[in-house]
Amino acid sequence: MSISLLDQVSLGYQLYWNAQREPAAVGLAIGTHGAPLTDGPALLATLQALWPRQALPLLLAVSSGALLRSLLDHAQPGSPGLILEESQLRDASMARRVHHAHQRGLALLWRGAAGARPSTALAPCFSGLLLTLTAQEALTGLQASRLKPKAFEQAWSAPTHSTLPSGHLYADVASRRLVDLCLDELNAWGVAGWPVDEVLDGYGKRLIQPAQSVITRLLEAVDADDSSSDIDQLLRREPILAYRLLRFANSAGLGLRMPVDALSRAVEALGYGQLRAWLREQRSRASSDPDLLPISTAMTLRARLMVQLQPDGAGQCPEEDVYLCGLLSQMDLLLGEPLPAVLARLPLPASVKAALLQQTGPIRAALEIATALESDHTDRTRLLCELHQVEAQTVNRVLLQTLAQTRHQPAKSLLLV
């Protein structure tokens, strides 16, 4: 995709999660603006250049009919998968293109309204279905999941119940129990998005603890005398642990003379001996809840993206400040407190507080654009680029490069690899 073409599209993304609660694929929403865009081969060429083979599978949802037709006409096996909405298939010429693309071996996903399924004529063309449960399907599934395995299987095979195919992808899954149903019982290869609010509400007044796996890895790094830079990178993967470390480093009992406003300085101030003791204390009550992993992964992805969106040059904020801003931007959700109260406990850089509390300052643009990119409503991203005078081609390239570095964890029964 040429530079001029990158300026004509707006992107958004969504992560799909597998049964291990790890990223299984990346969904990329592509919106167009300006003159009609019809150069599908140029789009595919740029994606190929920016998306290495070892990266997660990439699934494209294209709103422009002209661009989608071009992709169906020219994409070859090994190209990113295409998500086709049922509404887009009402055009007879589009349906014919779907048949031809399928015959060439292109990976296609069907998506429709809740409870809908593809037509008999088109169903064989899709290597997967992106399904949304109706309220009745969700209720039936939850009731059946309480039964013994054999009874569960019989409940779903009964003609009075809607049959849900296994091995597909489920969207708009609103609860933790439904996630378990889709991933663990229906053998889905992934769910689109994550029920963040429902997962966190399930903790009630209990404190959410940092991940045991990250703390264990940190202790291994400290015992191996790894570099402070390596330890800093591990801390960045666990938002709650990073927040607690900054609070601990600034506690009155520690007696440090200067405020500590960065993770690297916290590691330096404590030293490996004191850091090891603190980590062991944290591990004693750490969490092994896998349903928290998508939440922390998404938070760290926002922070990584913000670092890349922040322009270089004199007068710009240090990378560590930008990352910390992204990492703390949703800490109110994890701690169940208003964000001002959460941030008041830390001696944060002025630029971080300005972005998070006043929506001002040099980090504001990176925070707002990174947040907007977490949606398929790509018009908002375009408007923010105009507001902050950031080139769309820069944002799009940064997004693709950052997403391509997301950890690769193949989903079970993934058909789009």
Secondary structure as GFF3:
##gff-version 3
##sequence-region A 1 417
A	DSSP	alpha_helix	3	6	.	.	.	ID=ss1
A	DSSP	beta_strand	9	17	.	.	.	ID=ss2
A	DSSP	beta_strand	23	32	.	.	.	ID=ss3
A	DSSP	alpha_helix	40	50	.	.	.	ID=ss4
A	DSSP	beta_strand	58	62	.	.	.	ID=ss5
A	DSSP	alpha_helix	65	74	.	.	.	ID=ss6
A	DSSP	beta_strand	81	85	.	.	.	ID=ss7
A	DSSP	three_ten_helix	86	90	.	.	.	ID=ss8
A	DSSP	alpha_helix	92	104	.	.	.	ID=ss9
A	DSSP	beta_strand	108	111	.	.	.	ID=ss10
A	DSSP	three_ten_helix	123	125	.	.	.	ID=ss11
A	DSSP	beta_strand	128	132	.	.	.	ID=ss12
A	DSSP	alpha_helix	135	145	.	.	.	ID=ss13
A	DSSP	alpha_helix	149	157	.	.	.	ID=ss14
A	DSSP	beta_strand	169	171	.	.	.	ID=ss15
A	DSSP	alpha_helix	176	180	.	.	.	ID=ss16
A	DSSP	pi_helix	181	185	.	.	.	ID=ss17
A	DSSP	beta_strand	190	192	.	.	.	ID=ss18
A	DSSP	alpha_helix	196	201	.	.	.	ID=ss19
A	DSSP	alpha_helix	212	223	.	.	.	ID=ss20
A	DSSP	alpha_helix	228	235	.	.	.	ID=ss21
A	DSSP	alpha_helix	239	249	.	.	.	ID=ss22
A	DSSP	alpha_helix	263	283	.	.	.	ID=ss23
A	DSSP	three_ten_helix	290	292	.	.	.	ID=ss24
A	DSSP	alpha_helix	293	309	.	.	.	ID=ss25
A	DSSP	alpha_helix	319	328	.	.	.	ID=ss26
A	DSSP	alpha_helix	331	335	.	.	.	ID=ss27
A	DSSP	alpha_helix	339	343	.	.	.	ID=ss28
A	DSSP	alpha_helix	350	353	.	.	.	ID=ss29
A	DSSP	pi_helix	354	358	.	.	.	ID=ss30
A	DSSP	alpha_helix	364	372	.	.	.	ID=ss31
A	DSSP	alpha_helix	378	387	.	.	.	ID=ss32
A	DSSP	alpha_helix	392	404	.	.	.	ID=ss33
###
